[in-house]
Amino acid sequence: MHDGKNRDDWMMNSPIVELPSDLAGVVRTALGDRAIADVRLFKGGLSGAALYFFTHGDRPYVVRRGHPDRVARELACMRIASERGIAPKLFHTDESLGVAVMAYVNGDRHPRGPEHTARAARTLRQLHDGPAFEFESTPLETLRWVDGMIREKSGEGLSERIFAPVAVIAQATQAFATSAPCHADLNPSNLLDDGEQVYFIDWEAARMGDPYVDLAQLGVFYFPTPAMREALLEAYLG
């Protein structure tokens, strides 16, 4: 994704590019034969997914091509999230190509204030209370998955010193931890707040897991002070 605070701010300075022909074909299947225009490439994040903004009939959309090894999980979880209004609206998916066509959300990535806290907590609660995902993994398995992604991109993974305490914590919490549909990658690139709703994007890591890991991620990345985290926890727990 990009580094700007607001997606439209970034869009103003991004060059026009050509949409790859296979993605253009998926877009026409999803939306019809009207002209595809104003195509711009978002900067990729850790996942390496290709993400394009475009207009079709003067309406804004996004088309995303996921990583082939992870796209089945991503699309399955994204469909559930979209149906619940947690992810941007999906118009079409093509698992054979790993492609999703979705609504464009012009959202702020770093809003502040009690209204944002309430919206973020509401979206997270909607996710955790929703239909189960097909995929499940333990915190240690998820960490190994992240390690694999980092090794794939940089050639060097996480320090082994990270894994031992995670294993100890996972074992200690196993007796009382619950399982719920989780996003599992709630970093600042993956939340958009349009002023009315917080949307989660980039569902590659989504799985069934401990919902308090999601809550902890959200607190670490978005709510840096104890008072802000307390407000988040109160909003989440109602």
C-alpha positions in Angstrom: 0.0 0.0 0.0 1.1 3.6 0.0 2.6 5.8 2.6 0.1 8.7 2.6 -2.4 9.5 5.3 -5.3 9.8 3.0 -5.7 7.7 -0.1 -6.9 10.6 -2.3 -3.8 12.7 -1.2 -1.6 10.0 -2.6 -3.6 9.5 -5.7 -3.1 13.1 -6.8 0.6 12.5 -7.2 0.6 8.9 -8.6 1.4 8.4 -12.3 -1.1 6.9 -14.7 -0.1 3.3 -15.7 -1.6 0.6 -17.9 -3.7 -2.1 -16.3 -2.3 -5.6 -17.2 -4.5 -7.3 -19.8 -5.5 -10.2 -17.6 -6.7 -7.9 -14.8 -8.5 -5.8 -17.4 -10.3 -8.9 -18.5 -11.4 -9.7 -15.0 -12.6 -6.1 -14.5 -14.7 -6.3 -17.6 -16.2 -9.6 -16.5 -17.1 -8.0 -13.2 -18.2 -4.6 -14.2 -19.0 -4.6 -18.0 -17.4 -3.2 -21.1 -17.3 0.5 -20.2 -13.9 2.2 -20.4 -11.3 1.5 -17.8 -9.5 4.8 -17.0 -7.2 6.6 -14.5 -5.3 3.4 -13.6 -2.7 3.9 -10.8 -0.6 1.4 -9.0 -0.5 1.4 -5.3 2.9 0.7 -3.7 3.1 -2.8 -2.5 3.5 -3.8 1.1 5.1 -6.8 2.7 2.7 -9.3 1.1 3.9 -8.4 -2.4 0.3 -8.2 -3.8 -0.3 -6.1 -6.9 -3.0 -3.4 -6.2 -4.4 -1.0 -8.8 -6.8 1.9 -8.5 -9.0 2.6 -11.6 -12.2 4.2 -12.7 -14.9 2.4 -14.6 -17.9 4.5 -15.8 -16.6 7.4 -13.6 -16.8 5.3 -10.4 -13.6 4.3 -8.5 -12.6 0.7 -7.9 -9.6 -1.3 -6.8 -8.4 -4.6 -8.3 -6.0 -6.7 -6.3 -3.9 -9.7 -7.4 -2.8 -11.7 -4.3 0.1 -14.1 -3.7 -0.7 -17.4 -5.4 0.3 -19.4 -2.3 -2.1 -17.4 -0.1 -4.9 -16.3 -2.3 -7.4 -19.0 -1.4 -7.4 -18.0 2.2 -7.5 -14.3 1.4 -10.4 -14.4 -1.0 -12.5 -16.8 1.2 -12.1 -14.5 4.3 -12.5 -11.3 2.3 -15.9 -12.5 1.0 -17.2 -13.1 4.5 -15.8 -9.7 5.7 -17.3 -7.9 2.7 -20.7 -9.4 3.2 -20.6 -8.1 6.8 -19.4 -4.6 5.8 -16.0 -5.0 7.4 -14.1 -5.0 4.2 -14.7 -2.9 1.1 -17.6 -4.2 -1.1 -16.5 -7.0 -3.4 -17.8 -7.1 -6.9 -16.0 -10.1 -8.3 -13.3 -12.7 -7.4 -11.4 -15.0 -9.6 -9.5 -17.6 -7.6 -7.7 -19.1 -10.6 -6.0 -15.7 -11.2 -6.0 -14.7 -7.5 -7.9 -11.5 -8.3 -10.5 -9.5 -6.5 -12.4 -6.4 -7.8 -13.7 -4.2 -5.0 -15.0 -0.8 -4.2 -12.5 2.0 -3.6 -12.6 3.5 -0.1 -11.0 6.9 0.4 -10.1 6.5 4.0 -7.8 8.1 6.6 -5.2 5.7 8.0 -4.3 7.6 11.1 -7.4 9.3 12.5 -7.6 10.1 16.2 -10.4 10.8 18.6 -13.2 8.9 20.4 -15.3 8.5 17.3 -12.5 6.7 15.5 -11.9 4.5 18.5 -15.6 3.6 18.6 -15.6 2.8 14.9 -12.5 0.7 15.0 -13.7 -1.3 18.0 -17.1 -1.8 16.4 -15.5 -3.2 13.2 -13.3 -5.5 15.2 -16.3 -6.7 17.2 -18.3 -7.4 14.0 -15.4 -9.5 12.7 -15.0 -11.5 15.9 -18.7 -12.1 16.2 -19.1 -13.1 12.6 -19.1 -16.4 10.7 -16.2 -18.7 11.2 -13.3 -18.7 8.8 -12.2 -22.0 7.2 -8.5 -21.6 8.2 -7.1 -21.8 11.7 -3.6 -21.5 13.2 -1.9 -21.0 16.5 0.0 -17.8 17.4 3.2 -19.7 16.9 2.1 -21.0 13.5 1.1 -17.5 12.5 4.5 -16.1 13.6 6.2 -18.8 11.4 4.0 -17.7 8.5 5.1 -14.1 9.0 8.7 -15.3 9.2 8.3 -17.1 5.9 6.9 -13.9 4.2 9.9 -11.9 5.5 12.4 -14.5 4.3 10.7 -14.5 0.9 11.1 -10.7 0.5 14.4 -10.1 2.2 16.2 -13.4 2.4 16.5 -13.1 6.2 13.7 -14.0 8.7 12.9 -13.2 12.3 15.3 -13.7 15.1 14.8 -17.1 16.8 14.7 -15.3 20.1 11.2 -14.1 19.2 9.7 -17.6 18.9 10.5 -19.0 22.4 8.4 -16.5 24.4 5.6 -16.7 21.9 5.5 -20.5 22.4 5.5 -20.1 26.2 2.7 -17.5 26.1 0.6 -19.6 23.7 0.9 -22.6 26.0 0.0 -20.6 29.0 -3.1 -19.1 27.4 -4.3 -22.2 25.6 -6.6 -23.3 28.5 -8.8 -20.2 28.4 -8.2 -18.7 24.9 -11.2 -18.5 22.6 -11.3 -18.9 18.9 -12.9 -16.3 16.5 -12.4 -15.1 13.0 -9.4 -12.8 13.1 -7.7 -10.5 10.6 -4.2 -11.1 12.2 -2.5 -8.2 10.5 -3.9 -5.0 11.9 -1.1 -2.7 11.0 -1.6 0.9 9.8 -1.6 -0.1 6.2 -4.6 -2.3 6.6 -7.2 0.0 8.2 -9.2 2.7 6.4 -11.6 5.1 8.2 -13.9 7.0 5.9 -15.5 9.0 8.8 -18.5 6.6 9.1 -17.0 3.1 9.0 -13.6 1.5 9.6 -12.7 -1.1 7.0 -10.1 -3.8 7.2 -8.1 -4.6 4.0 -5.4 -7.2 3.0 -6.8 -10.4 4.3 -3.9 -12.7 3.5 -3.2 -13.6 7.2 -6.8 -14.0 8.2 -7.7 -17.1 10.2 -9.5 -18.5 13.2 -7.5 -17.5 16.3 -7.4 -15.7 19.6 -9.4 -12.4 19.2 -7.3 -10.7 21.8 -4.3 -11.0 19.5 -6.2 -8.8 17.0 -7.1 -6.4 19.8 -3.4 -6.3 20.9 -2.2 -5.5 17.4 -4.7 -2.7 17.0 -3.6 -1.3 20.3 0.1 -1.4 19.5 -0.2 0.1 16.1 -3.0 2.6 16.5 -3.4 3.5 20.1 0.0 4.3 21.6 -0.9 5.5 25.0 -2.4 3.6 28.0 -5.4 5.9 28.0 -6.1 5.3 24.3 -5.8 1.6 24.7 -8.1 1.6 27.7 -10.7 3.5 25.6 -10.3 1.0 22.9 -10.8 -1.9 25.3 -13.8 -0.3 26.8 -15.4 0.3 23.4 -14.6 -3.2 22.3 -16.0 -4.9 25.4 -19.0 -2.5 25.6 
